[in-house]
Amino acid sequence: MTAEGFLEGRRLQMARGVLLQCIMGGYPPARFYGSDDGDLALNADPQQIHRLPWSSQPRALAICDADELSGESSRLSTRGQLKEVIARYAARGLAPVVATELEFFVFAPNTDPTQPFQPPLGLDGRREDGHSAFSVSSNNGLRPFFNEVYAYMAALGLPRDTFMHEMGVSQFEINLLHGDPLLQADQTFLFKHLLKEVALKHGLIVVCMAKPLAHTPGSSMHIHQSLVESASGRNVFSDEAGEPTAMFRHFIGGLQAGMADFTALFAPNVNSYQRLCHPYASPNNACWSHDNRAAGLRIPASSPVARRVENRLPGADANPYLAIAASLAAGLHGIENELEPTPAIQGEFAVPDSLSLPCTLHAALERLKRSQLAKELFGNEFVEGYVASKTMELTSFFDEITPWERRVLAAQA
């Protein structure tokens, strides 16, 4: 839209079906978004209008709510779903506090998708070989790229906490500062967009697939969550003596009750489950623990005022609005129904069947499709439309034969 049209308040409309467009570009049958495929209104959030500092010509990006023409939020909108969950907490006098940890890879351009990704050539003319985890000098070869990332984050008002090299080859992680869940989702979305744009300027690509390289750790989007009283700002997960509260237990209980049903929301792509095949780095379970990274729900070591729950299941490929909404909705379900969690686990452990999660996209979609909890929290229209779109993507994947199948199975009798 032109700047003049935007400033005049001209309404921008979009077909409802676009919210269910699958990643290959197709759409499920029209019955999932209204047989008429009528329009939605895109209403810009006045706090999320940003001049894009990397654009050579004046250009701005506005994050919008997708609303029905009658005024209410579209049930197909993931941002709208998150706003509804936040409102349910507000009705109880509570405000969630959220932080995301996003991991990503920086690669050389990959013009042939049949070939593996490669780390870029550094300023020293060499490619990283995988021995740089947490090194203070590991990104020197990418210093111009990261300097521009930092500058553009500041220009967009994206406060960063820590930035580090992760375990994978040319893999990095940023921790965004904790705050309002909607703001955190907006900032996570903006950061991913910024990364990809700046990478292209530097002749690089940024990949937020959950598992872009074999034999290498995948990329997560861990979600840290706590709850405070809206009036006082007190963390309700800790009592006056600094001990865990019943609400803390119930929040964990709700997450345990919802994680299997919501796995397809946290791990939305076929590739998501490649990451979850390596359970230590990416725990595919609903166990909880104090500071044990093998648990899907980890309670990081912290002071009572910072007591929080880390959901370690979501991948970097997850929709931040939907992943945060699903995690918070499950926790609220536990609070409303006073659900008690299982005992905490420590050390090495075997995952009970009751706390195991779907390990393929097909299994996760089947679980979501049957979930009454998901339909109660997100509505039939959203769940059915999401499953329909993701089923199209899964079918498209199965339409291709992989190199592994040709290499290993062709010679079989």
Secondary structure, DSSP 8 states (H G I E B T S, - for coil): --HHHHHTT--EEEEGGGGG--TTS----GGGT-TT--EEEEEEEEEEEEE-TT-SS--EEEEEEEEETTSSB-TT-HHHHHHHHHHHHHHTTEEEEEEEEEEEEEE-----TTS-----B-TTS-B--S--TT-TTTTGGGHHHHHHHHHHHHHHT--EEEEEE-SSTTEEEEEE--B-HHHHHHHHHHHHHHHHHHHHHTT-EEE--S--STTS---BEEEEEEEEETTT--BTTB-TTS-B-HHHHHHHHHHHHHTTTTHHHHS-STTHHHHTTSTTTS--B--EEES-TTSSEEE-S--GGG--EEE---BTTS-HHHHHHHHHHHHHHHHHTT--------SS----GGGB---SHHHHHHHHHH-HHHHHHH-HHHHHHHHHHHHHHHHHHHTS--HHHHHHHTT--
